[in-house]
Each structure stands twice: as structure tokens, then as C-alpha cells.
Amino acid sequence: MSFNISNKVVFITGANRGIGKSITEHFIEQGAKKVYLAVRNTSSTKALEEKYGSSGFRVGKLALMA
């Protein structure tokens, strides 16, 4: 399956590890305009922000209540 996400806004749950992190990285690399990450611990997204921040990527974080 192929689809174009360049300049799109995406929302990913569980985005700070495992499959969710891989999907997040793929979408960023494919040119997503903004990615919203739904995570339990917002500090865990720091590595993604540091890795992709210089490319103009912006993260919107949504903390989930357990």
C-alpha cells in the first residue's frame, strides 16, 4: 500500500516506543507536516524531537492518563 503523507497532520498513539515509534519516524521521514504523539510520558519523546527537530519537524504531545 502506498500513500502520500507529505504536508499532512498525523496522530499516533503509543508513539514513543516499539511499532508506534517506528511509524512515527517513517511518517516524519516521509514529510509529515506535524505529528501528534499520544503518550503516557511526554519526556520520552525528547529523543525524537532531538533527532528530527533540525529538519523543521514539530511535535504536538498529548499526555494520556493511565
C-alpha positions as CSV (number, residue, x, y, z in Angstrom):
1,M,0.0,0.0,0.0
2,S,1.3,3.4,-0.9
3,F,0.0,6.8,0.2
4,N,1.3,10.3,0.4
5,I,1.5,12.0,3.8
6,S,3.7,14.9,2.8
7,N,2.3,18.1,4.4
8,K,-0.3,16.1,6.3
9,V,-1.0,16.2,10.0
10,V,-0.9,12.7,11.7
11,F,-1.9,11.5,15.1
12,I,-0.1,8.4,16.5
13,T,-0.8,6.6,19.8
14,G,2.0,4.8,21.6
15,A,4.5,6.8,19.6
16,N,7.4,6.8,21.9
17,R,8.5,3.1,21.6
18,G,8.1,-0.1,19.6
19,I,5.9,-0.1,16.5
20,G,4.5,3.4,17.3
21,K,8.0,4.9,17.3
22,S,8.8,3.2,14.0
23,I,5.6,4.5,12.4
24,T,6.4,8.0,13.8
25,E,9.9,8.0,12.4
26,H,8.6,6.8,9.0
27,F,5.9,9.5,8.8
28,I,8.5,12.2,9.7
29,E,10.9,10.9,7.1
30,Q,8.0,10.9,4.5
31,G,7.4,14.6,5.1
32,A,4.5,14.8,7.6
33,K,3.9,18.4,8.4
34,K,3.1,17.8,12.0
35,V,2.8,14.7,14.1
36,Y,0.8,14.5,17.3
37,L,2.1,11.9,19.7
38,A,-0.2,10.4,22.3
39,V,2.0,9.1,25.0
40,R,1.8,8.4,28.8
41,N,5.2,10.1,29.4
42,T,5.8,13.3,27.4
43,S,9.5,13.4,28.4
44,S,10.0,10.1,26.5
45,T,9.5,12.0,23.2
46,K,12.6,14.1,23.7
47,A,14.8,11.7,21.7
48,L,12.5,12.0,18.7
49,E,12.5,15.8,19.0
50,E,16.3,16.0,19.2
51,K,16.7,13.6,16.2
52,Y,14.3,15.4,13.9
53,G,14.0,18.9,15.3
54,S,16.6,20.4,13.0
55,S,14.5,19.3,9.9
56,G,11.7,21.6,10.9
57,F,9.6,18.7,12.3
58,R,7.2,19.8,15.1
59,V,5.8,17.6,17.8
60,G,2.4,18.1,19.5
61,K,2.3,15.9,22.6
62,L,-0.9,14.7,24.3
63,A,-0.4,13.1,27.7
64,L,-2.7,10.2,28.4
65,M,-4.0,9.4,31.8
66,A,-3.5,5.9,33.0
